[in-house]
Amino acid sequence: MQASKNKNTEKAEPFYRLSVPKQKTSSEIINEARNVLRTLRTWRPFTPTEDQRTLFGSGSSRAPQNRPPSVFSLHASSFDLAESRPVSGVRLSPLDHKPILVTFAKDEDSSFSLPKPPADAAEVRKVSSARARLFRRTSQGNYLSAKIVSPDQNEEKLDSEDPAMMRNLCRSNDNCLAEQRLYTPFNDESRQLIFNEHISRSEREEFLKGTAGKFLFQLRGESRSVNTDGRFADEEQQFPCDQMKKPGTSSSGPRSAGWKRRVTDLEDETRINESEEEEIFWHMKILPVLHELEKEDNIENLCLACTKLYQALNEGNMLGKRFRRRSVLLKTLYKLVDIDSDPLCLKLAKIILAMKVDGRNLLSVCKLAFKICRNEKNDYIIQNDRLLDCLLEVLRTEDLQKNNEALLYCMGAIKFMSGNAVLLNEMVNKGAVEMLLQLMKQINNIKENDTYLSNLGHLLVQLTATLRNLADLPLARRQLICDGAISELSVALEQRMNDKDVCTYIVRIFSKLSSYNDFCAALADCSRCYILFLALLDKYQKQQDLVIRIFFILGNLTAENNQAREQFFKEKGSVNTLISLFQTYHELDLNAQKWYHERGGEGKNHPKHPSEAEDVLIKLIRVLANLSIHPSVGAALAAAHRVVELLVAVLEYKSVDDCEELIINAATTINNLSYYKVKSSAVQDRKLHIAEMLLKLLMSNNMDGIVEAVRVFGNLSQYHEICDFIIQKKIYKFVIALLDAKNQDVCFSACGVLLNLTVDKNKRALLMEEGGIGKLVDCLRDFGPADWQLACLICKTLWNYSENITSAASCFGEDTDTLLVLLTALLDEELALDYSLDRDLRDYHKLYWEREFKPVAEKLLDRIQSHRSFLPAVTITPF
């Protein structure tokens, strides 16, 4: 009998208690759903798609007057032609000497001298006319002015005896003449200033040695304009700094001077040849297309011409800022912007961006791209025209503070593209995630008192909205975890706490990513995230879209991580914040329900989806349920009377038909808290009231709600008052009937209640009245070999029930023989354990069979056999 008393004492413990094995195995996680303390799952908050593509959604906290426009007019006048001029790739230092242009007659070593002026006025007019044409051609970008001799060569003596030197000089002169012949419409008079194009090579060499050659050289030298810093204008665009003569460098040495002349001549020849090739390419490939763009009025033909233009520019290596004819090209393209055609503007934007415009032009072309991408119907043509590459290049290379408005519209266009699945995948493959995180890092590094802070906030909204879309893709998620996104997002969240739009998008990113265990683990390791989330909850209590996502994130963090549960609970004001928000949204939901009933809503179907307030409560209560898994946190929450009051209030005014998930979450949380036997337990103080609320749930037609109510009764039935309540309300009949449910979880919950009822010997007879013994034996037969915890629970219930047995037949009735056969078979290891299972699962089964089921089953079998005078022969067959 002593053994019986010990066993009875054991039955008074919570029936959900998980036996902790001496040696843990990986297979134990399989049983997590059976634990007395259960975590809750829920759906991620739904984010509706915006009807229109705009910089800021309809729910933006920004007032229209305080945010950049999403709709604007864009014309050719929006572009600045002054910014279209090419820039020099090399910044030259000023000359430290004044070029000597005049030589004296007595200087016999000088190779060149100024020509004598013409004697008559007609000759003067000829020279003046030629020089005027030369200046005009230079101002228009003609390369003639580029074909000048280095200043070093003005000071050095031309070695006429050097054949190579003469050949280079003559070749350069030939090139100049050829270019003039092709592109410069000189008249007969101006042509005489160069020399006759029909002169032979030998004659040209002699000409160069003579006065006419000297005059030509000086004329070219004089035609250059001088900048304010003392440099020749054409030199700034043509001569790399290493080709200029360094200050203090002597050129008197005959050997070194000759070698320098040869190197310089070779470089000059290469440069001249390259300029000629570019000029020829311009006239043959580019200029005809520009003429076509100016004359054509058919949109389709204009698009084809733009495609040819881009291909030609790319082929001629003319994309970028170094192209000399860049201004002429851009002027032509800017004029076409006035044509209202998205396909054409897409082509134009691609070319203009490839030309590396800046300033006002960069802003205008980014607006043009934004305008194109704003129309969802253009997604298909955008996919085929590689506009994304150009926009990503802008993000990668342009200065953040100098071009923040241009980057805003560039980022807005990319955000619109991320709404398209094809373009979204393309972004990830092109490294957009890393690029966006680098841009975010730059924004985070700008001081708070910086004048750009407000404008950069607009940019950050576009950036985080894009990252939110990228977070849907597995590759992007892995990059966000590996590239330190959590740190940068947390910094942005902390710095922009007053910007509700930025906070919302960052929280949406965390909400998406926290659904995955690897990201959840990484976020849980960020200690500041809990402080930030609590600060947001305190600041934006009435912002449902923000609050619900934070609770969803916290629910995911605390679902599996015990350290996260403890860390969040220990943050200052964490429980008070949860209680405050629970109270706020409980009242909102209560008022909404009252308004619904006052409007005659009773009897009408409620919406399938929970209301906004209900959805917040679902996520909030889930956090409480998950926190209560931690022993010390759960004990503290069980003693928090306001928490329990609010949970019970939910069960009072809501039915499972109104909002199933909310009611089941509340019942589960109460079940978890009822597990803890602590002083001043709020659950214990309200146990009878809780039982009344559970009875309403038990009588519903919702099976999930019924099972949850039975689970709570399983813990509460350890108290005598609850056992009496179960008998008084005839709940035990309903519980016994649940044994026929043919569902393991339902039978397990029902057995828990019956186990606690049979602790009281005055209530054991009720088990036989409703045919409970036969139902328990059936459950043992149906589920025993596959569920050793359930089999153990059934044996414990039968052990309690048969404590005062005098005869096996009178105690178990007609089920005695079946019970004996079952127990004998289940205690045979070879028959009971399925060795076809994998190793971990087999170890798990064996663990519970040996430590849970076998000790109780052996004692029960012993008791039945000792109270039976005759044991019939039985045949044991494997299950």
Secondary structure, 3 states (H helix, E strand, C coil): CHHHHHHHHHHCCCCCCCCCCCCCCHHHHHHHHHCCCCCCCCCCCCCCCCCCCCCCCCCCCCCHHHCCCCCCCCCHHHCCHHHHCCCCCCCCCCCCCCCCCCCCCCCCCCCCCCCCCCCCHHHHHHHHHHHHHHHHHHHCCCHHHHCCCCHHHHHCCCCCCCHHHHHHHHHHHHHHHHHHHHHCCCCHHHHHHHCCCCCCHHHHHHHHHCHHHHHHHHHHHHCCCECCCCCEHHHHHHCCHHHCCCCCCCCCCHHHHHHHHHHHHHHHHHHHHHHHHHHHHHHHHHHHHHHHHHHCCCHHHHHHHHHHHHHHHHHCCCCCCCCCCHHHHHHHHHHHCCCCCHHHHHHHHHHHHHCCCCHHHHHHHHHHHHHHHHCHHHHHHHHHHCHHHHHHHHHHHCCCCCCHHHHHHHHHHHHHHCCCHHHHHHHHHCCHHHHHHHHHHHHHCCCCCCCCHHHHHHHHHHHHHHHHHHCCCHHHHHHHHHCCHHHHHHHHHHHCCCCHHHHHHHHHHHHHHCCCHHHHHHHHCCCHHHHHHHHHHHHCCCCHHHHHHHHHHHHHHHHHCHHHHHHHHHCCCHHHHHHHHHHHHHHHHHHHHHHHHHCCCCCCCCCCCCCHHHHHHHHHHHHHHHHCCCHHHHHHHHCCHHHHHHHHHHHHHCCCCCCHHHHHHHHHHHHHHHCCCCCCCHHHHCHHHHHHHHHHHHCCCCHHHHHHHHHHHHHHCCCHHHHHHHHHCCHHHHHHHHHHHCCHHHHHHHHHHHHHHCCCHHHCHHHHHCCHHHHHHHHHHHHHHHCHHHHHHHHHHHHHHCCCCCCHHHHHHHHHHHHHHHHHHHCCHHHHCCCCCCHHHHHHHHHHHHHHHHHHHHHHHHHHHHCCCCCCCCCCCCC
